[in-house]
Amino acid sequence: MTQDARQRGALPIPDLAYTGTVTYDATDPDTHYPPIERLLPPEGAPNVLVVLIDDTGFGASSAFGGPVQTPSFERVAAQGLKYTRFHTTALCSPTRAALLSGRNHHSVGMGGITEIATSAPGYSSLRPNSCAPLAETLKLNGYSTAQFGKCHEVPVWEASAVGPFDHWPHPGGGFEYFYGFIGGETNQWYPAIYENTSPVEPWGTPEDGYHFMADMTDKAIDWTRQQKSLAPDKPFFTYFAPGATHAPHHVPTEWSDRYKGAFDQGWDAVREETFARQKELGVIPQDAVLTARSPGIPAWDEMSETIKPALARQMEVYAGFLAYADHHVGRLLDALEDMGELDDTLVYVIIGDNGASAEGSMHGTTNEGFTINHMNDIETEEYVAEHIDDIGTPRSYNHYAVGWAHAMDTPYQWTKQVASHWGGTRNGTIVSWPNGGVERGGIRNQFAHVIDVAPTVLAAAGIPEPSTVHGVTQRPYEGTAMNYTFDDAAAPEQHVTQYFEMVGNRAIFHKGWTAVAKHKDPWLGSDHGLDEDRWELYDVETDWTQSHDLAADQPEKLAELQRLFLIQAARFNVLPLDIRTAERFNPDLAGRPSLITAQSQTLYRGMRRLSENSAINIKNKSFTVTAKVEVPETGAEGVLIAQGGAYGGWSFYVTEGRLAFAYNLLGIHTDVVRSGSPVPAGEQELRVHFAYDGGGLGKGGDVTLFVGEQQIGAGRVERTIPFQFTFDETVDVGQDLASPVSSDYGPTGNEFTGTIDRVRIDLGDDDHSHLISDEHKFDVAMMKQ
C-alpha cells in the first residue's frame, strides 16, 4: 500500500493483517510478503514551522510598519504573504490552545489562563480528548514533531514532577520532543527549563553569555539537523514559541543600545509615525483612521520629566528584545536554508499571541514583583529613574509602561486582555511556502483567526481531518483553512463569523460587521455586571480601525449581532460568561484540584524546580523549616532549601560553617540572620523559626536559628512579600537554582556539601492570607500569562 493510499481518517492508522498465501517453507517460491513501509505523510507534504511571538502588538514589527527592525520577519514576507486581518484571542493560554487544536479556545477548555480554571467545560484548562492536538495528528501521520519555548497550557495542578503529563507538550500534546518552560513567563537570564518532562538547567549564567532565546534556538537547530540527518524523507512540524517579547524584557545591552534615542519623542508621537508607515506599506488602507488614545492611558506630555528618560529606556529595551528574537528566528531560517529545507517548509510567523501587554503599570516597572505584591510605594518614579541602567539586565525583572503597549497596537484601540477590540486581538501574520504555490511578496486582507492554522497545515500536507483519534470520536475543526488565499488576493472571504471573549470583554465579527463590548480595563478589576456593558457597532468594510461607533445609528444591526454572539457563545462553551474573582481563586469553589492543601510539607533530597503552585505557602504567617542532615567532620557549606531568587524569596543555608536565613524583599533589600556558632558535625536537625508579627499582610517577623533544641542565632526580617515571590523561580532542596536569593553565594556552586535526608516546612496557625482582596488575586494571576 502506498503512503497516499493509507486510510488516515482513523488514528492511529490501523495495521492491516496479511491476507495472502502462507507457505510452510520461507524458501518456497510462493512465499511473498509486501515489504515493511515506514509511516510517512502523503507525498509532497511540507515541513511546517510555526513561530509564535509573545505579547507583540500589530504596530511593533517593521514588517507591519512598527518601529522595531525585524529583517527576518520581512525575509519571510518577501517569500510569502502578509496577513493584515489575522486574529488571536487576546490572551496567551487561550491563543496557544486554539492554535494547536484548530478549535476555539472555549471548545478546548481554555476560556482563560490555566491559573483561573473552573469546572465549567469552557474554562477547565483541560483539552478534551475529543479535540486531539494538531501535533498528535501530524505525528500519527508520519511527521516528526517538536516544540521549543513557551507552553502555558498545563493545568496548574498537573504542573509538577508527578504530572500527569497528558496536557504537557510531551507526550500528551503530540510533540516527540519539548524544550522550554511550562508557565506563562520565565526569566530569560535564569530560565526554568524542561526537556520533555524533566527539569534541566541552563548551560551557563548571564556572565557566561547565556540567554534563553539563544539557547532554545540552538536546541531547535540541533533537533532539526538531527531529524533531517537520520530521516531526510520525513517532514517535521516545529512549533517555535519564544518567551520574547513577554515580560521580563531581558536582552543583551548591545541590542537595546541600538535603539538609544529612538523613543525620546514618546508614545503618542510613535503612534503617529507608525500609522504613517503602515499606510506606506499598504498593511492598512489609505483611508484608515488612527483611533484615539484609549481611556485611562496617559498622554506622553502628562508624564513627569523625572520618569521620561526611564520610560524611553523601557521601550529601547523592548525594541532590542523583539529585534533579538527576530535575529534568532533568522538563525533558524538560515539553518533550514543551509539544509536545503526552507523552500519545502510552510512557515507561519504570528507576531504576537495577543496585543501588546498593558500589565506594566502607568510608569513601567523594574521588577513586576512590585506590582504583583502591591508594593508600588517602594517603586516610585524616582526609584525607576534611578535604576534606569538595570532595565533589561539580570538586575531587573522589567516591564514597560502602559503607554508603550498602546503604541505597539497602532492603529487600534486597547491592548492585550481586551478581546472586544482589535488592539487586543489583531496580530500581524506572515505565511510563506516557496514550493507550495504561495504568492511572494503579497498582502492578504481576508479575515483569519488562529484556529485557521491547523486546518491550513492539514490541507497543505494532504492529510484529512481525523474522525477518531485513539478510539475517541473527534470534534470537527472550527477553523477555516487559509490555503484558498495563497495564490488569490481577491478570493472571497471564507471565515465569515468569529466570536471573541476574554474575562467579559467580548465581540462578534460577522460578514463585514463587528459588535463589541469592553467589560474591564487590563489594569483594573471588574466593577459592574455584564448587562451594564455598553455595546459598540462598527462597519468593517468602511471603518478598518473601529474608529466610528454606529450603535446609536443602527440599533437593529447591533441587536442582530448581539443575538449572534449569544448563539456562538452557547455553541462553543463560552457560557456561562465568567467575570468572577473570588470563586476562581478558591479551588474548592472553582471546582479544580489543588496540589498542596496540608499545613505541612516534607521535601526530600534531589527535589528541585518546584513552582509556587507545587509548594506550601509560607506567606503572611509563621512557619518553621527543619532540615535533617549529616554534616561531615570537615564541616559543610551551601543551601539547604531556597525559594525564589534575586528578585524575591528566602533561603536557609550554611555559610562559612554557620547557619543562616536570608529573606530577599524583591531585590531591594535582603535581611540575613546568621548563627553565632558553627554547625557541628554529625547527624543534625537544623531549624529556622519565623514568628510573623501579624496585623496584616507583608509584615515582618522574628527569626530564630536552632541546632536540635539549642538556639544558635536570632534576628529580624523587617518586611515580607505578601502575594508572590517570583513568576518562575522555584523551591529547590540542597541548592538554590537560577538567580541566588542571597549574596552570600553565587548562582552556581551553592550546593549543600553535607547530606540532606529531608526538609519539612510547618505552618503556624496565624494565617493572614484571608486579608488579600479577591480583585488582587485576579490581578496576580492575569499578570502571569
BELTA-V547978 format. One record per helix or strand of 2 or more residues. SS is the DSSP state (hx for helix, st for strand). FROM is the first residue (numbers start at 1). LEN is the number of residues. If there is no record, write none. Layout:
SS | FROM | LEN
SS | FROM | LEN
This chain:
hx | 3 | 3
st | 10 | 2
st | 47 | 6
hx | 62 | 3
hx | 71 | 8
st | 80 | 4
st | 86 | 2
hx | 92 | 10
hx | 114 | 3
hx | 121 | 3
hx | 134 | 6
st | 144 | 7
hx | 156 | 3
st | 177 | 5
st | 193 | 3
st | 198 | 3
hx | 206 | 3
hx | 212 | 19
st | 236 | 6
hx | 253 | 7
hx | 267 | 15
hx | 300 | 3
hx | 305 | 34
hx | 342 | 3
st | 345 | 6
hx | 368 | 5
hx | 381 | 6
hx | 388 | 3
hx | 402 | 7
hx | 422 | 4
st | 429 | 4
hx | 434 | 3
st | 442 | 3
st | 448 | 2
hx | 452 | 10
st | 468 | 2
st | 472 | 2
hx | 483 | 3
st | 497 | 6
st | 505 | 6
st | 513 | 5
hx | 530 | 3
st | 535 | 5
hx | 555 | 17
hx | 582 | 4
hx | 587 | 4
st | 600 | 5
hx | 612 | 3
st | 623 | 9
st | 638 | 8
st | 648 | 8
st | 658 | 8
st | 669 | 10
st | 682 | 11
st | 701 | 7
st | 710 | 8
st | 731 | 3
st | 755 | 9
hx | 769 | 3
hx | 774 | 9
